[in-house]
């Protein structure tokens, strides 16, 4: 029986823990907050992030991080992107070199512009790192709704191990050796989903969402290929697939936050109402600064940045996008 530890008690980590427990793995879920950990242990339900879904009784839930990682072959970093480095620092001295670290967060590190697999390697240079990403809402994974994702690694033999670990008749796992593309696609799509939500909140329609998703895909490909990703990766599950699900579903915290912002709710309040990290906000800040450094044209990122950080009126931002100079679609 393979041991898998999930560091973090968010919705996606919890849902994957449930999936693997049902797949005959020895699962441990670690949380920082003692009170939350004790509540989940008592109720066997993660009421804050995944209500009404029972956690199997043989899943160990603990706030002792040394106990959590001691005997596990796989350690899943199930925390938001901003916490990846701090959690890796916390465990780095406790790891053995054979433990495989799996990243399921989406984003890049603010300040360094490093992809999350690079952040993990900074703190745990001797351990293999695998990225698991794709269109996968936790609420659906936990209910065995058919889902397909992608795993990638700098050393693909570890990606194949993780593929085998997670594969079930409800959860299909593909491999892709383009770790740059898989990570960048998953990060930028949150920006586009937040923008789509804002337009939904304004009362704009399907035409607007289709335009934003399509032109957003153009921006994903532009920055992603410049950073070293393969163009075809962005038209797969971790690019187009993830973009579709986050821009159209009300499971998407980025879209839901955007809807509130579009209706006039202050940004901070909208995020508090969601109750989970809205990754599109920090991603917008990071990719705006990155594209400025690289001199890349990303008009949707530009306008969202102006809304979020410069208090630009949302309708003025929409007008700016629609009034840009004429151009050919494919250039």
N, C-alpha and C positions, 0 to 999 in steps of 0.2 A: 504494500500500500504506500503510494507516494505522498510525502508530506508537502503541503502548500500553505504558506502563511500570507495573509493579506494584511498589509500595514495601512490602516485607515478604515473607518467604518461608514464610508459614504455609500451611496446607492449602488454604484456600479461594482465596487469591490464586494459588497454584500451579495449582490445577485450572482456574481461569478463564484463566490464562495459556496453558495447554495448549489450552483450547477455542478461544481467539482465534488461536493459532498455526495450528491446523488450519483456521481460518476465514480464512486468508490475510492475517493482520495481522503487522506487524513488532513482536515482543514482546520486552520487556526485563524481567527480574526482578532487583530489588535487595535485598540483604541486608546487615545491619550486620556480621555476624560473618565475618571473612575466612576462617577455617578452614571454616566451614559452606559458604560460597560456593565455595571451591575444591573441596570434596568433591562438591557438587552438579554443578559444572562437569565434574569428572572422571567421575562415574558416570552423569550425566544422570537421576538419581533423587533426590528429596527424601526421604531415608530417615527423617528425624526426623518429618515431618508427613504425607507421602503416599507411603509405601513401595510398591514394585512397580508404580509408574506412571511410564512413561518420558517425560521432557521432550524435545520435538523438538530436533534439533541446531541448528536455526536460531534458537532462543530464546537471546538474549544474557543471561548471568547475570553480575552484577557487584557489587562493593562500593563502587564509585565513584558517588556519588549525582549528581554533576554530569553525568557521562557518561550515567547512566541516564535523566535527564529532559530532556536537551538537545534532542532532536529529536522528542519524542513529542507528538502532539495530545491524547492522553488520559493522565492519571495516576491510577492506582487506588491509593487508600490502603488497603492490605491488612494493616494492623497492628491489634492490639487497641485497644479504645476508649480505654484509659488512655494510649496512646502517640500518639493522633491529633494532639494539640496540639504535642508535641515534634517530630514528623516534619514537620508543617506549618511550624513555625519553621525547621527545617533547610533546607527548600526554598524558603521564601518569597522570598528575594532572587534566586533563580535562575529563577523562573517568568516566562513572558510571559503577557500578559492573555488570549491566545486559548486557552491550555491549559485543558482541562476536567478538573476534579478530581472523581473518583468515590469515594464512601464506601461500603465494603461491611461495615464494623464495625457492631455492634449494642450500644447502650447509651446512657447519658447521662454527661456529665462530672461526676465527683465534685467537690463543693465549689461549682460554679457552677450545676449542674442544667441546663446547656445541652445541647441536642441536638447530635449530632456535626456535622451540617451547619452549625450556628451556630458551633461551635468552628473549623471549617475557614474560615468566612467571617471570623472574628476575625483569623486569621493570614494569610489570602490574600483580602482584600476585593475585589480586582479580577477574580478568576477565577470563572467559572461553576462551580456545585457541583451534582452529581447524586447521589442516593442509589439504590443497587441493593440490594434486600433481598427476603426471602421464604424459603420452605421449600426449602433447597438445601444438602444435605450435600455437602461437597467430595468425599468418597469416591465418591459416585454421579455427580456432575458429571464427574469425571475419566474415568469409564467410559462416558460417553454414555448414561446412564440418563435417560429423559425427565424434565425438570424445568421448572417455571414460576416466574418471579420477577416483581418489579415495579420500575420505575424512576420516580423522582419528582424534581422540581426546583422552585425558586421561579420559574424561567423555563423553561417546558415545552419550548421549542424545543431545549434542550440534552438534555432527557430523551428526545425523539424521536431525536436523534442517537445516544445511547447505546443506545436500543432497537434501532436498525438495526445498530449495531456488534456487539451480542452475539447477535442472533437466529440460531439454527441450527435444523435439523430435530429436534434433541434438547433445545434450550434455548430455551424460549418466554418472551418478555419482554413484559409488559403495562406500560402507563403509568397513573399516578394522580397527579392534581395536588394531592393532600393530603399534602404532605411531612411535616407534623406527625404525622398518623396513621400513616404508613408507618414512621416512625422510632420512635414510642412503642410500637407493637405489637411490633416486633422486639426492643425492650429489655425490656419487662415479661415477655414469654413465657419468658425465661431464668429468671426467678424461679420461675415456675410449674413449669417443667421440673425444676429443682433440687428443688423440693418433692415432685414426683411420684417422682423418683428416691429420695428419702429414704424415702418410703412403700413403694416397691418393696423397698428394703433391709430394712425392718422386716418384710417378708413380707405386707403388705397386698395386696389384689387389684385386679381390674379395676374393681370397684364404686368403690373409693377413688380410683383414677386418673380415672375418669369424673367423679366429683364434683369433684375438684380442678381438672380441665381446664375444666369448665363454670362453676364458681364463679370460677375464675381468669379466664376470659373476661369475666365480669361486672366484675372488678376492672380489667382492661385497658380496657374500654369506659368505666368510670367515670372513671379518671384521664385517659385519652386524650381524651375529649370535653371534660373540664374544661380541659385544656391547649390545646384548639383543634382537635383532630382530628375528622374526620367519623365518625359512628357506623358507617356502612356500610363504611368502610375496615377496621375491626377484624373484620368478618365475611368479609374477603377473604384473599388469600394472605399478606399481611404481618401479619395478626392470627391468625385461626383456622387458616389453613394452616400458618404457622410454629409455632403452638402445638401442633398435632397432631404434626408431625414431631419436634419436640424433646422432647415428653413421651412418645413411644412408641418411639423408635428408640434402639438402642445405639450408633449413630454420634454421638449427642448427648453432648458432653462434660459438659453440665450434669446430664443424667440419670445418667450413669455416676458422676460425682462424688457425686451424691445417694445413689445405691445404696450406695456405700462408707460415707458418713456414716451412713446408716440402719443399717448393719451394725456400727457402733461405731468405725470408723476415724476418728481425729482429723481435723478439717477441713483443717488444713495438709497433713497427710500424704496425704489423699485428693486434694487438688489436685496435689500433686507426683506422685502415681501416674498421674494423667491426662496429665501432661506438656505440657498446653496451658492457656491462660488459661480459667478457669471464670467466665464473665462474669456468671452469676447471682448470685455473691456480692457483687461491687461494685454490681451493679444493685439488689440488695435494700437495701443500705445507702443508696444514693442515693434510691431511691423511698420508702423508709421516712421519711427526713428530709423529702422533698418532700411526701408525703401528710400528715405532721404539720403542716407549714407551711400547707398548704391545707385542713386539717381534713377529709380524705376518709377514709371507712371502707374499709379494705382488710385484712380479718382474716387472709388467707393471708400477705400481706407482713408483717403484725404478728408472726405466730407464727414465720415463718422467720427474721425478724430476731432474735427472742428466742433461737432455737436457735443461730444463727451467731455472735451478738455478745454474748449475755448468758448463755450456757451453760445454757439451759433444757432440761430433759429432753424428748426427742423425743415420747415417749408422752404426757407431760403437755401438750405443745403440741397434739397431735392431740385430746386430751380437751377442751382449751379451745375448739378449733374446733367440735367436735361438741356442746358444751354451751352455745353462745351462746343468747341469748334467741330465742324463736320469732319468725319474720318471714315475710312474703310473698316468694316467690321473685323476683318481678319488681320489687321495690322495694329 
